């Protein structure tokens, strides 16, 4: 069995192909390697899955500390799990796969709340992202991080996360603006 570091190194060597889309998320019929998409600024799809719970009337997210071996945002806290939608995959299939790869939990798409769709034009990184929310009310011990992408997790409410991002932005992969957008979207879904 591979250790977390070995699995991550192996994972990084296996570069996937991504479907190219337009800025609205429509498939163009082309595909390209992930690294080429980022080098050339080609539009592609990603999924973000936010684990949340209702803790005595307060909605909390489950941020995770990204591995120090990740190619993007290593050793930073992230409020979402997720990744790229591989060639031939739907966003729903990618969400199921990413949750399994990153947390060890097998979910069905019906377990997720479908959130907003975001368009991100970061120059070389152009993504159409489907957001999902997963109401995780189980023990954290159920999570496994065998692929080496995650160092640790902890429950935090939106105010705590926002204060941490403002205080230590270099320790987080997201922004306050992005967090506020997610908070508004999730609360509109009226999670139980």
TORVEXVO-876463 format. One line per 5 residues: number of its first residue (from 1); their letters; for each residue x, y, z of N, C-alpha, C. Coordinates in steps of 0.05 Angstrom, whole numbers, plus 5000, padded with zeros to 4 digits. Atoms other than C-alpha are relative to their C-alpha. Layout:
N
NUM = a = X/Y/Z/X/Y/Z/X/Y/Z | ...
//
This chain:
192
1 = xxxxx = 5017/4976/5000/5000/5000/5000/5018/5025/5000 | 4984/4976/5002/5026/5069/4983/4995/5018/5024 | 5004/4980/4979/5038/5121/5036/4988/5025/4987 | 5012/4976/5011/5005/5189/5028/5018/5015/4981 | 4981/4986/5017/5068/5220/4999/5004/4985/4974
6 = xxxxx = 4996/5015/5025/5079/5163/4950/4975/5001/4982 | 5025/4998/5016/5006/5165/4928/4998/5027/4987 | 5001/4973/5012/5010/5240/4917/5020/5003/4978 | 4980/4999/5021/5074/5234/4877/4991/4985/4976 | 5010/5016/5022/5043/5179/4835/4977/5015/4986
11 = xxxxx = 5023/4986/5011/4979/5220/4827/5009/5023/4983 | 4990/4977/5015/5018/5281/4803/5012/4991/4973 | 4988/5010/5025/5053/5238/4750/4978/4993/4979 | 5021/5008/5018/4986/5216/4721/4983/5025/4993 | 5014/4975/5007/4963/5279/4686/4975/4993/4983
16 = xxxxx = 5025/5006/5014/4891/5277/4662/4994/5019/4977 | 5010/4983/5022/4859/5303/4599/4974/5013/5010 | 5024/4985/4993/4805/5356/4607/4985/5008/4975 | 5016/4989/5022/4748/5375/4561/5002/5030/5000 | 4999/4971/5003/4755/5445/4534/4971/5010/4997
21 = xxxxx = 5027/4988/5001/4693/5489/4544/5003/5029/4992 | 4999/4971/5003/4674/5560/4527/4994/5013/5028 | 5003/4986/4974/4665/5613/4582/4972/4995/5013 | 5026/5007/4989/4593/5589/4591/4998/4971/5009 | 4999/5028/4992/4614/5517/4603/4991/4981/4978
26 = xxxxx = 5008/5017/5022/4592/5490/4535/5024/4985/4988 | 4979/5016/5011/4635/5433/4509/5007/5009/4971 | 4992/4993/5027/4676/5451/4447/5007/4976/4983 | 4992/5024/5014/4693/5379/4428/5030/4995/5000 | 4971/5003/4998/4767/5390/4442/5007/4990/5028
31 = xxxxx = 4990/5007/4974/4808/5361/4499/5030/5006/5000 | 4971/4994/4997/4877/5377/4527/5009/4992/5027 | 4988/5007/4974/4924/5358/4583/4995/5023/5019 | 5005/4980/4979/4911/5395/4648/5021/5022/5000 | 4978/4980/5000/4979/5429/4647/4999/5018/4976
36 = xxxxx = 5002/4984/5024/4968/5453/4576/4977/5020/5003 | 5023/4983/4995/4900/5481/4596/5008/5024/5017 | 4991/4978/4982/4934/5522/4651/5021/5017/4986 | 4979/4984/5014/4993/5543/4607/4988/5018/4979 | 5011/4985/5022/4950/5566/4549/4975/5016/5007
41 = xxxxx = 5024/4986/4992/4891/5593/4589/4975/4990/4986 | 5023/5012/5013/4841/5544/4560/4978/4996/5021 | 5023/5005/4982/4771/5542/4592/4996/4971/5005 | 5006/5027/4993/4757/5478/4629/4982/5000/5025 | 5020/5002/4978/4710/5452/4684/5013/4989/5025
46 = xxxxx = 4992/5010/4974/4721/5441/4758/4975/4997/5017 | 5021/5003/4980/4678/5421/4817/5011/5007/5028 | 4993/4993/4972/4680/5448/4889/4978/4988/5017 | 5019/5012/4981/4646/5409/4945/5006/5010/5028 | 4997/4989/4973/4636/5444/5011/4986/4982/5020
51 = xxxxx = 5012/5016/4979/4625/5399/5071/4989/5020/5021 | 5011/4982/4980/4579/5433/5121/4983/4984/5021 | 5019/5011/4980/4538/5419/5184/4986/5023/5014 | 5014/4981/4983/4488/5454/5227/5006/4993/5029 | 4992/5005/4972/4518/5459/5297/4984/5018/5018
56 = xxxxx = 5017/4984/4983/4463/5484/5343/4992/5026/4988 | 5010/4977/5014/4436/5532/5292/5022/5017/4986 | 4978/4985/5013/4505/5555/5267/5011/4982/4978 | 4989/5015/5022/4527/5532/5198/5031/5001/5001 | 4971/5002/5000/4599/5507/5198/5009/4986/4974
61 = xxxxx = 4987/5013/5022/4645/5488/5141/5023/4983/5010 | 4978/5018/4992/4700/5435/5143/5024/5007/4983 | 4975/4994/5015/4764/5469/5118/5020/4978/5004 | 4979/5019/4998/4823/5425/5105/5027/5013/4993 | 4973/4990/5006/4898/5438/5105/5011/4983/4977
66 = xxxxx = 4990/5014/5024/4925/5421/5036/5028/4990/5005 | 4974/5012/4998/4986/5377/5031/5022/5020/4992 | 4977/4983/5008/5054/5411/5028/5011/4992/4973 | 4990/5010/5026/5066/5370/4965/4982/5007/4977 | 5018/4992/5022/5007/5399/4925/5014/5020/4983
71 = xxxxx = 4988/4981/5019/5027/5437/4863/4988/5028/5002 | 5012/4974/4997/4978/5493/4876/4991/5004/5029 | 5008/4993/4972/4967/5526/4944/5009/4979/5021 | 4991/5019/4980/5010/5477/4984/5000/5012/5028 | 4999/4992/4972/5005/5480/5060/4981/5023/5006
76 = xxxxx = 5020/4979/4995/4944/5526/5057/4974/4988/5007 | 5027/5009/4994/4875/5519/5086/4982/5006/4977 | 5019/4998/5022/4819/5508/5037/4972/4993/5010 | 5027/5006/4990/4744/5510/5050/4985/4980/4983 | 5014/5018/5018/4726/5462/4994/5018/4977/4991
81 = xxxxx = 4987/5023/5014/4744/5394/4966/4993/5003/4971 | 5008/4999/5028/4744/5385/4892/5024/4997/4981 | 4979/5002/5020/4783/5385/4828/4989/5003/4972 | 5006/4997/5029/4781/5381/4752/4980/4978/4991 | 5018/5019/5013/4727/5348/4711/5015/4988/4977
86 = xxxxx = 4984/5014/5020/4762/5296/4669/4984/4996/4974 | 5012/5004/5026/4748/5284/4595/4979/4978/5002 | 5021/5020/5000/4682/5248/4585/4983/4998/5025 | 5014/5001/4975/4659/5260/4656/4980/5023/5002 | 5018/4978/4994/4599/5300/4678/5009/5014/5026
91 = xxxxx = 4992/4986/4975/4606/5351/4734/4990/4983/5024 | 5010/5017/4978/4563/5305/4778/5018/4977/5005 | 4981/5022/4997/4609/5246/4765/5026/5009/5012 | 4975/4989/4989/4669/5289/4780/4997/5006/5029 | 5004/4994/4972/4639/5312/4846/5001/4974/5017
96 = xxxxx = 4999/5025/4986/4627/5240/4867/5028/4989/5002 | 4972/5010/5000/4698/5220/4847/5018/5016/5018 | 4982/4983/4983/4732/5279/4881/4995/4996/5029 | 5005/5005/4972/4696/5267/4947/5012/4974/5008 | 4988/5026/4994/4717/5194/4945/5030/5001/5002
101 = xxxxx = 4971/4998/5001/4789/5210/4926/5011/5016/5024 | 4988/4982/4980/4799/5266/4977/4991/4994/5028 | 5009/5005/4972/4758/5241/5037/4995/4970/5006 | 5006/5028/4996/4747/5166/5027/4971/4994/5002 | 5028/5004/4998/4672/5175/5029/4987/4996/4973
106 = xxxxx = 5015/5004/5024/4629/5145/4975/4973/5013/5002 | 5026/4986/4999/4570/5190/4960/4986/4996/4973 | 5016/4999/5025/4515/5193/4908/4993/5029/4995 | 5005/4972/5007/4498/5257/4872/4975/5010/5015 | 5023/4992/4985/4431/5258/4908/5006/5008/5029
111 = xxxxx = 4991/4992/4974/4470/5267/4973/5008/5029/5001 | 4989/4973/5002/4493/5336/4949/4978/5020/4993 | 5016/4977/5009/4458/5403/4945/5016/5013/4977 | 4987/4986/5022/4473/5435/4878/5000/5030/5005 | 4997/4972/4995/4499/5505/4888/5003/5016/4974
116 = xxxxx = 4996/4982/5023/4518/5562/4842/5021/4990/4981 | 4979/5006/5019/4560/5557/4780/5016/5026/4998 | 4981/4977/5000/4621/5603/4781/5017/4999/4975 | 4982/4997/5023/4662/5629/4723/5024/5015/5010 | 4975/4988/4990/4734/5644/4741/5020/5004/4978
121 = xxxxx = 4980/4994/5020/4780/5679/4693/5025/5011/5014 | 4975/4993/4986/4848/5679/4727/5023/5002/4980 | 4978/4998/5019/4888/5692/4664/5006/4973/4988 | 4993/5027/5010/4922/5626/4652/4982/4978/5010 | 5018/5020/4988/4872/5590/4696/4971/5009/4996
126 = xxxxx = 5027/4992/5006/4802/5595/4666/4982/4976/5006 | 5016/5022/4991/4750/5552/4701/4970/5007/5001 | 5029/4999/4995/4675/5541/4699/4996/4979/5022 | 5001/5017/4976/4661/5512/4768/4971/4996/5009 | 5026/5006/4987/4599/5477/4794/5005/4995/5029
131 = xxxxx = 4998/5002/4971/4591/5484/4869/4979/4981/5010 | 5018/5018/4986/4560/5430/4912/5004/5003/5030 | 4999/5000/4971/4545/5425/4986/4993/4972/5011 | 5005/5027/4988/4548/5361/5028/4996/5003/5030 | 5007/4999/4971/4514/5358/5096/5013/4976/5014
136 = xxxxx = 4984/5021/4988/4566/5318/5134/4995/5001/5031 | 5006/4999/4972/4538/5302/5203/5011/4975/5014 | 4988/5024/4991/4582/5242/5216/5026/5006/5016 | 4975/4997/4985/4645/5231/5258/5023/5005/4980 | 4977/4994/5017/4709/5261/5228/5018/4976/4996
141 = xxxxx = 4984/5025/5002/4742/5193/5240/4992/4984/4976 | 5009/5014/5024/4701/5168/5180/5016/5009/4976 | 4985/4989/5023/4744/5211/5134/5028/4986/4999 | 4973/5011/5004/4807/5180/5105/5014/5017/4978 | 4985/4983/5018/4862/5218/5069/5024/4984/4989
146 = xxxxx = 4979/5018/5010/4901/5162/5036/5015/5010/4976 | 4987/4990/5024/4918/5201/4974/5021/5021/5006 | 4980/4981/4993/4962/5250/5012/4994/5029/4994 | 5006/4973/5007/4925/5312/4990/4992/5017/5024 | 5010/4986/4977/4899/5331/5059/5016/4993/5025
151 = xxxxx = 4985/5005/4975/4938/5340/5124/4982/4999/5024 | 5019/5000/4978/4881/5356/5172/4975/5016/4993 | 5025/4986/5004/4810/5382/5177/4991/5011/5027 | 5012/4990/4976/4771/5423/5228/4975/5016/4994 | 5025/4985/5004/4701/5451/5235/5004/5029/5008
156 = xxxxx = 4998/4971/4995/4696/5527/5232/4974/5013/4989 | 5023/4986/5011/4637/5574/5224/5010/5022/4981 | 4993/4980/5021/4636/5628/5170/5016/5024/5012 | 4987/4977/4988/4656/5684/5218/5029/4993/5008 | 4973/5008/4993/4716/5645/5244/5018/4998/4975
161 = xxxxx = 4984/5003/5025/4740/5629/5173/5007/5028/4990 | 4996/4973/5011/4731/5702/5151/5022/5014/5016 | 4980/4987/4983/4771/5727/5211/5028/4989/4995 | 4974/5013/5006/4827/5677/5196/5011/5008/4973 | 4991/4991/5026/4830/5696/5123/5010/5029/5001
166 = xxxxx = 4991/4972/4997/4835/5770/5141/5026/5002/5015 | 4976/4999/4983/4887/5757/5195/5024/4987/4986 | 4978/5015/5013/4929/5707/5155/4993/4992/4972 | 5008/5007/5027/4912/5710/5081/5019/4981/4986 | 4980/5017/5012/4977/5674/5063/4996/4971/5008
171 = xxxxx = 5005/5028/4990/4951/5612/5101/4975/4988/4987 | 5025/5009/5011/4887/5606/5060/5001/5001/4969 | 5001/5000/5029/4873/5589/4987/4977/5016/4989 | 5024/4985/5009/4808/5628/4983/5001/5029/5010 | 5003/4972/4992/4785/5699/4993/4975/5005/5016
176 = xxxxx = 5024/4992/4985/4735/5734/5038/4976/5003/4981 | 5021/4996/5020/4695/5754/4977/4988/4973/4991 | 5010/5026/5009/4690/5682/4953/4985/4986/5023 | 5013/5012/4977/4672/5658/5023/4972/5012/5004 | 5026/4987/4997/4615/5709/5028/4981/4991/4979
181 = xxxxx = 5017/5010/5022/4588/5686/4961/4990/4972/5006 | 5008/5027/4992/4587/5614/4985/4981/5000/5023 | 5018/4998/4977/4555/5633/5051/4972/5008/4991 | 5026/4991/5010/4499/5670/5015/4986/4978/4985 | 5011/5021/5016/4488/5613/4967/4990/4977/5017
186 = xxxxx = 5007/5022/4982/4488/5559/5021/4976/5007/5017 | 5022/4993/4983/4441/5597/5067/4974/5003/4984 | 5024/4999/5017/4392/5608/5009/4989/4973/4995 | 5009/5028/5003/4389/5533/5002/4986/4990/5024 | 5013/5006/4974/4363/5532/5074/5007/4972/5010
191 = xx = 4992/5027/4991/4404/5472/5098/4987/4994/5027 | 5013/5009/4975/4370/5432/5153/5021/4994/5020
//
